[in-house]
Amino acid sequence: MSKSIYAQIFEMIKQYQTIIIHRHMRPDPDAIGSQAGLAELLKASFPEKKILTAGETVGDLGFLAEMDKVEDADYSGALVIVTDTANTPRISDKRYSLGDALIKIDHHPNDDSYGDIVCVNTEASSCSEIIADFYLSHESQLTLSNEAARLLYAGIIGDTGRFLYPSTTPKTMRIAAALMEYDFVPNEISNQLNTMPRKVAHLSGYVLQNLEISSTGVGKVVLTTDLMNEFGVTDTETAQIVSLPGTIDEVLVWGIFVEQSEGYFRCRLRSKGPVINEVAKRHNGGGHPLASGANAKDLNEVNQILSEFEDLAKDWEK
């Protein structure tokens, strides 16, 4: 990442007394890790400043962090930083635009270049890695607390699948090693992220038993609202089973399609090789080349996504 961008961010942070940090809706560990990790970094570095985290409740990720109560008046003359969010519709809490200045820090493709300063590094494993790298670039001027290190480490292992995904680089490992020097227990975070309620374990069994796999390796599971109610599982909790189809050797690309109460389907899309984020973009979504999300208005659009996956899989075979 360009050190000049980090320097611009650092200088802007120094200028503001109130800093409010946002992230994306339906947060994952990297969203919380980068948002709350940056907040803890800034609290330790600038104890005289007012540092707040904004967004909806974090659900089962409360062991990482909870959000602050942010008033409308807090945005007056404030700096707003949005982490781990590719486009503005996905920002949790729409008051992000009420501040005096806006910084975007992200690792997704920069399709929506919002903000007065845009810090996007698509080669980073996670937004938490970028925040940690920002700290290391200003190590003599910033203070990283144990809590900040814990949160950033959690974000990194969340987005790298415990360092299993292709996004893991030598730099990722060096940064993770630096964070592990602080006073927290890394395996406790891994255990918390790996643990699932029994109802989600039961849903996992359903997914593996009912996964449809085409001859080209396209996997499909549709989770209807009736089925979700039967298992007592929420949409957020389905994030824990999205990687399961990839454990089957015949599966190349796959989608888990979760029906929402409004009638549309949330599409959790993954790949072992073919680039899928362009497909996601065509269906009201986006993301990383091998891990994306989209929205399908009905089952016809779900089948359209699967048809496009079939084309990708056939081209991959060639």
Secondary structure by P-SEA (a helix, b strand, c coil): ccaaaaaaaaaaaaaccbbbbbbbccccaaaaaaaaaaaaaaaaacccbbbbbbcccccccccccccccccccccccbbbbbccccccccccccccccccbbbbbcccccccccccbbbbbcccccaaaaaaaaaaaccccccccaaaaaaaaaaaaaaacccccccccaaaaaaaaaaacccccaaaaaaaaacccaaaaaaaaaaaacccccccbbbbbbbcaaaaaaacccccccccccccccccccccbbbbbbbcccccccccccccccccaaaaaaccccccccccccccccaaaaaaaaaaaaaaaaaaac
